[in-house]
Structure formats: C-alpha cells, structure tokens
Amino acid sequence: MLNDDNYAFAQQCGATHAVIHLVDYQYQGETKEGSKHDQQPTGNDEGWGKAGRNITLWNSEFLNEIKTRMSYYGLELLAVENFDPLDWFDVLLDGPRRNQQIEKLKKHINTLGEVGIPIMGYNFSIAGVTSRVEGAFARGGAKSVGMTSVNNDPLPKGLVWNMRIENSEKGTIPSATEPELWDRWRRFMDDILPVAEAAGLTMAAHPDDPPVQTLRQQPRLGWNIEAYESILDYKSSKSNKLELCLGTIAEMPNHDIYQSIQRIAKKDGIAYIHFRNVVGHAPDYREVFIDEGFVDMKKIIGILKKENYNGVLIPDHAPELTCNAPWHAGMAFAMGYIKSLL
C-alpha cells in the first residue's frame, strides 16, 4: 500500500503525517495469497500470516525512498509500527536467539535514527492480536472487527505474535507467568532504550489488544490501564512513551477513560494516538464508526488540547463502507471527522 495513489489519497484527506508498517500481516506464501492487504486481519487458530516477508525492507535506502516520496505529497514519515515477529520472537519468548535478535533490533533502531524517523511503535506480546472476529458490527451493517470470547487454547510452537514463524517442531509453547513477561520486557528496555536515546528515537508501547489478562494461555503486559501506564514509570526518558490506542484503552474495563487520558497526557507520555471508537468492553466489544461508539471523541480532543498534546492522531482501524473502495471510504470518513473535531 506504500504507493503514490495512497499518498495522494492521504493528502486529499488532509493528512500531514504517516505511520507505516513493514510487516505483511496477511501474507500466506508466494503460491497462496491471503485476503486483501488493506483489511484488518483476524486469523484463526493458525494465526494471521507468515512472518518475515518484508524484513529486507529494514534498510536506510528503502526508508529514505519512502520518506522522500511521501514528502512530495506533503506527508512526514512519523513512525514505523511493529517489529516483524521473525526479528524478535525469542525476545518475547526468552529463547536461545534472544541476544542475537536484540542486536538486530538495535540495528533497526539505528537505521530509523539515521533516516530521521522519530518513533518506533511496538507491541510486546507473546500471543499478539488474536481472538478477533469479523462481522457487520458498525452502523448500517458496515464490516468491522470485534471480540466475542477469549481463545485460551495453547499456542502451538511456531506461532508467535499471532503470526507463523518457520518452525517444524511439534507441541505447544509453555505458558509464561506475568512476572516473567514483565521481566522480559524490562530486559528488552534495558537493552534497547539507550540505543533509542542515542539515535534520537522514541520507543512507543501499544497496549494489549484485546485487553484481557491471558490469551492463548499466555500473560499480557499492558492489559489494564494501571499496567499500561506503569510502562512510563519504569524509565523516565523522552524515548519511553506510549503508542496510545484509544480504542484498546476504551475496551479496558473498570476505569474512567477521560481521567486516564488526562493523566497520561499530563506526563507527556503519548508518542501518537490511534483515534478510534468502540462499543462494549473486552472480552465482548465491537469496533464501530468514530462517531458511533461510547467514547466522546470531542471530549478527548478537549483534554488533549488542555494538556498541550502536540502529537499526531491517526484513524487506525475504520469500518469498511459498502462501495467500490471500502477501506478508503472508511478511512476518509474517519479523517473528515477528526479534522472537523480539530
């Protein structure tokens, strides 16, 4: 999707910045293509797609080319979102290639710094985004994604971050404990944060989507608001911030979303915001149109303005409209609504 047509579309919608993904979540192999790559992947017990398709794109030449071409359309390349699972599965699992993979992640961080891309978004999760279903969940029967139940079947070996790693081993991945997962994350931060600081880069942590305590018999890191906010407390650094997904935070039960956003904004803890709306709370929620969910988006804008947030809002997911360009129409609606709020 990184092409002139989509850059022009973004510019026409009023976009000023871009967040890109180098992971092809839907890739099924060279001989078996998956569904359209602009759709939200849901997957099944076997995960989304095969990891590693685009790992060769993590180089300064390619990223500079993308950055230059985007600038022609008035877009600033703000962030790369998500490491490829093939590059860091043993960082998540504390496996034998953990240290080797950390060195690769350091190279990625230095590459982004060299190119001048200021943010790296990441989701420190073993099971990744799973248990989602697709349906006519939004207004007028628009297609979207949601959650109706928790999949707690064990993870088969070779399935990490809900993508398939090349692995012929049989059996399942042992369940980690929540303290073990936090320990892995702290070691990751101890290794990566100094490199990010030296490169002038911000590491931005995504909350666990869906926000449930366990998934596929694995613990979750930022599954409630207290756990997610605590990421900021571990290391006080301009390079340690949150990739604040408003929809995921709204799905978290038992907190006042407006107070939570205000606290995080007061700490200058937001790298950028996924600005979307939902109905319900995990484990039973639906993603809906930006003006349709229970979150008062105008109130959120007011809080961000009061706390002097000067970062970026992105539509993130959007329901698909019934027309010849479902994804583009959904994103255009969300962009127009955001601009009207601003």
Secondary structure, 3 states (H helix, E strand, C coil): CCCHHHHHHHHHHCCCEEEECCCCCCCCCCCCCCCCCCCCCCCECCECCECCCCHHHCCHHHHHHHHHHHHHCCCEEEEEECCCHHHHHHHHHCCCCHHHHHHHHHHHHHHHHHHCCCEEEECCCCCCCCCEEEEEEEHHHEEEEEECCCCCCCCECCEECCEECCCCCCCECCCCCHHHHHHHHHHHHHHHHHHHHHHCCEEEECCCCCCCCEECCEECCCCCHHHHHHHHHHCCCCCEEEEEEHHHHHHCCCCCHHHHHHHHHHCCCEEEEECCEEEEECCEEEEECCCCCCCCHHHHHHHHHHCCCCCEEECCCCCECCCCCHHHHHHHHHHHHHHHHC
